[in-house]
Amino acid sequence: MLRLARESIPRTQTTMAEALDVDLGTLQGWESGRRPLANMKAGALLSLRRRLGLLGADPRVVGLLDPAMDADQIIGAALDAPEELDLHPLASWVHTRDTAHMLAWALTGLAPPALASRVPAPRRGPSALAPQLGIGERAQFFENLRDTAEAARSPAGGALLHRQALYLASYDRGPAAASWTAQALHARRGVLARRGWSEHWAEARSTATALARLGDPQPLRDFIERSLADDDTAEAANLNYWAYWLGGVRLPQSDDRFMRDRELTAWDPVTLLRGLVRGFHYAPGYVDLYAHTLWALLIAHPWLPAAAKGLAGELEARTERVLDGNGISERSRRELNVVHYVLRDRI
């Protein structure tokens, strides 16, 4: 990420090192990962971020330094698992979509959508085009992550660690790994069977979305019908979770309790609408969850289409394309028809 920030100015490593008043080896160590930025003193890191802005670095790239360092911490913990489960980074905060995208970049080579225009073209030489782990490290990452998910099933392990480790394990698409993950997820079918809000609601949601990632959308559709729709607390939890996941809740959350806020006051509805609209086509396996969440957001805030006409127009076009296709549930089709009607009526 630091390299992308430098190239967005643009500067060479030599001129960038001079501008930051560090030696070339230090800058190269930061960019290669030999000297992780997360190991810097807080004041020095803050100064670096501000200096990047003054030098003209793309603010979107600079803004992704934090989730990149979060991803580094998670990868480091998975490669060298801490003995105490409560010290694992997946046990101490709820990670966001930006962090998940950074992890996917390292694990699968798929660049985050926010960086699609910034990832450099192939070049000669050994310079890496992505922060992708090698085959051996990737295998070790997933093996340790699965062990962590198993260990976290115990009462002392922590629900947050278990659900986040299990969700990330679904990024491993090898045949044996996919089979293990599917079995581990289906072993949690008890939480998927609960109706409405419960203390296991967040785990059930993560389980259903991970199965959708593996190509099985039915548990997610069942979750929407059984554990989300028509339950006010669950509907609020889903909107709160989406707002946090998409970066609309600025304060980091150490557990899932923030989801129970029925007042919906911790985030801006326009920001959530923007995130949902822009991400609608990135995750076809989750189209039913997107559809229901958009419907619920417009029911809770019917003024949104008039207040954000550009986003509403974009959503109307995307809704039409989804409705013209196949692969969505009957509930999703009904709810998207309502969304489409509201958009045409309010824009």
N, C-alpha and C positions, 0 to 999 in steps of 0.2 A: 504494500500500500504506500509506503514511503517512496518507493521508486516511481509509482504512478503519480504521486503528488509532485515529485521533482520534474517528471516528464511533462506534466500539465502546465508548467510555468512558461517555457521549457528551459531546463538547464542541464549541463553535463554534470557528472559526479564531481569533477574537479571544481567547477565554478560553484556548485551547490555547497561543497565542503567549505569553500572560502566564505560564502555568504552566511553559513551557520557558525563560522569560526571554530571548526573542528578539523582534524586531520582526515585525509582521504581514506585511510584505513578504517577509521571509526564510522564514517558514512557507509562505506562498503560493508562493514560488519552489520550495521543496522538493516541495510537493504537485503542482505543475504540471510539474515536471521541468526548469524553467529553471535550478535550482540542484541538480544531482544529489547525492543523499546520499553516493554513492561518492566525491565530491570532498572530503568533510569529513575533518578530521584524525581519526586512529584513536581518540584519547581522547574527542573530542567525539561521535563516532558511538556509542561504547560508552556514554557518559553518556546520550545520547538514548534508546537502547534500554532502559536501566535505568529511566529516568524514565518512559517509556511504561508499563512494567510497574507502577510505583508509582502511576501515575495511574489504573490499572484497565483498561488496554487488553487486548483479547482476546489471550491468549498465542499462539494459533494464528496470528493475523495478524502479531504481532510476530516470530514465528519465521520468517515468510515474507519478511521484509525482505532477508535474505541472498540467497536465490534470485532475488528481484526485482532486486537490484543486479547479480547475475550476468547476468541477462537484459539489463539495461541495457548492460553491457559488451559482450555479444555483439552486440546491435543496433548499438551505436556502432561496433564494429569492422567490421560488415558494411556499414554506410553509408559508412564512411571507411576502407577496407581498408588495414591497415598494409603497408608495402613488404616487410618481413621476415615471412615466413610463420610463423616460430617465435614471433613476438610476438602472433599472433592468439590470443584467449582460448580458442578451440576447440582450439588446439594445446597448451595448457598445463594443462588439467585435464579430467577426465571429468565431464561434467555429469550432474545427477540429474533425476528425474522432476519435482520441484518447479520446477527451472529450465526444463525443457521446457514445463511447464504455463504458466509465466509468459510464455514466448516465444509459445506458442499464443494466449494472451490478447491479446498485442499484435498478432499477425499475422492472427488469425482472428476475434477478438472473443469467443471461447468462454472463459468464466471458469473458473478452476481448480475442480475439484470441492470442494476444501477451503474455498473461499470462496462456495459456492453460497448460503448463508444470509446472507452479508455484503454482496454486491453490491447497491448501492442501487437502488431503483425509479426509473423515469424521472421526471424533474422538469423544470420550466420553466427556460428560460435555456440558455446555451451550455455549461454544465458537462458534461464528458465522463463517460460511465458506465463506460468501460473505457479502459485505456491503449493504445488501438488506433492503429497507424500509419495515416497517410493513404495514399490510393491511390498517389501518387507515391513516397513513402518506402518503401512495401511493395514496389513494383516494383523500386526500386533495391536494397533489401535482398536480394531473391531473385536479382537479376541478379548482384550482387557475390558472393553466396554460391555461385552456380553457378561463377563464375570462380575463386573460391577452391578449390572442390572439384576443378576441372580442374587448377589449378596444383599442388595438393597430391598429385596422382597421381605426381609425380616423386619419385625417392628422397629428395630434399632436402626435400620437402614435409611428410612425416610422416604415418604411417598414422592417427594419432588425429585430426588435423585433417581428413583426407580423409573418414573414415567419419562424423564428426560433422557436417561441412558437408553431405555428401550426404544424411544422414538428415533434417536440418532443411530441406533443399530440398524434401523430400516434403510439407511443409506447404503449398506453393503448389499449389493445385488448379486453376489455369487450364489450359485444354486444351493449349496449347503447352508450358507449364511441366511439366505432368504427363507429356507425351510425352518431353521432354528427360530428366526424372528417371528415367522407366522405362527409357529407352535407356541412361542412365549406369549404372543399377543392373544391368541385364541384361549390360552390358559387363563386370561383375565376376562373371559366372557361373563363372569359373575358381575363385574362392575358395569359391563355393557347392558346387563339385564335390568339395572335399577331404573326406576321411573322418576322423572323430574330431577330436581336438585338433590344432591347428597354430598357428603364429604369426599366421595370418590369421583365426583363429576369431572374434574379436570383430568384425572387419570383415564376415565372412560373416553373423554374427547380425544386425548392424545393417542389412545389405543386405536380408536376408530380411524383417525386420520393417518396413522402409520400403516394400517391395513389398506387404506385407499392408496397410499404411496406404493404398496406392493402389488397393486392392481385389483384389489377387491373392494369395490365401493359400497357393497351392501351393508356392512356393519356401520358405516358412516350414515347411510340413509336411515337405518334402524335407530341409530343414536338420535338423529334429528327428530324422528317421530316419537320416540319413547322418552328421551331424557332432555329434550330441548324445547320442542314446540309446546306452546300453551302453558308453560310454567314460567311465571314472572321472574323468579330468582335465577333460573337457568338462562332465560333470555338475556337478562342483564349481565350475567356472568360471561355469556358468549360475546356480547358487545364489548365488555371491559377487556376480555382476553384479546380480541381482535385489535382493539385500540392500543394495547400494550405491545402486542406482537408486531404491529406496523409502525411503532415508534411514536404513537400519539400520547403515550403516558411517559413523561420525561423522567420521573423518579424511578430508579431501579427497585424491583420488588424481590424480597428475600423468600417469599412463599406465595401460595395461591390465594391467600385471604382477600387480596384486593378485588378479586373477581366478584365478590358478594355485594358490592356497593350498588344498591338499587337506585340511587339518585342519578347515576350516570354523569357526574359532575367533574370527573378527573381528566377528561379529554374533550377535544373539540370535535363536534360531529362532522364538520367539513373536512378536517384532516382524516378522519376515519373513512369518510366517503371517498376521498381521493385515493387512499391506499387500496380500498376494495376495488374501485373502478380500474385503477392502473394494474392491479394484480390479477384481474379476473381471468385473463387468457394465459397466465403463466402456469396455472395449476389445474389442468383439466380434470384430474382425479378428484378434485375438491369442489367441482362446480356446484354440487348440491348444497354444500355448506356456504359457499359464496352467495348462492341464490337466496337461501333462507336468511342469511345475515343482512343482505341488502334490503330484503323485504322488511325485516324487523327494524332496521335503522330508519327506513322511511316511515314506518308506522309510528315509531317513537318521536321522529322529528319531521313531520310532514312539510315543514317550511324549507327543507334542504334544496329541492329542485329549483325553487325561485331564488334562493340565496347563492347557489353555485350553478348557474345556467350552463357554463362551459362543461363542467363535469357531468351535469345531467344529460346534456346532448351526447357526450361521449358514451355514457352508460346506456342511453336509449339505443344507440347504434349497436353496441355490444350485446344488449339484451335481445334485440331482433335476431342477431346471428345465432345466438344460443337457442332461441325458440324455433328457429328454422331447421335446426339440426336434431340429432338424436342423442341418446346417452344420458338423459336427465330423468329424474323420477317424476311421477305425476304431481307430487307435492311441489317440487321445484318448478314445474311448468305452470301450475296454478299461481304460485307466488310471483314468478317472473312476469306473468300476465298482469298481475296487480301492479308490480313495479312499472311495467311499460305503460299502463293506463295512467298511473300517477304522474309519470314523467311527461307524457303528452298533455295532461290536463294542467300541470303547474308551470311548465317552462314558458 
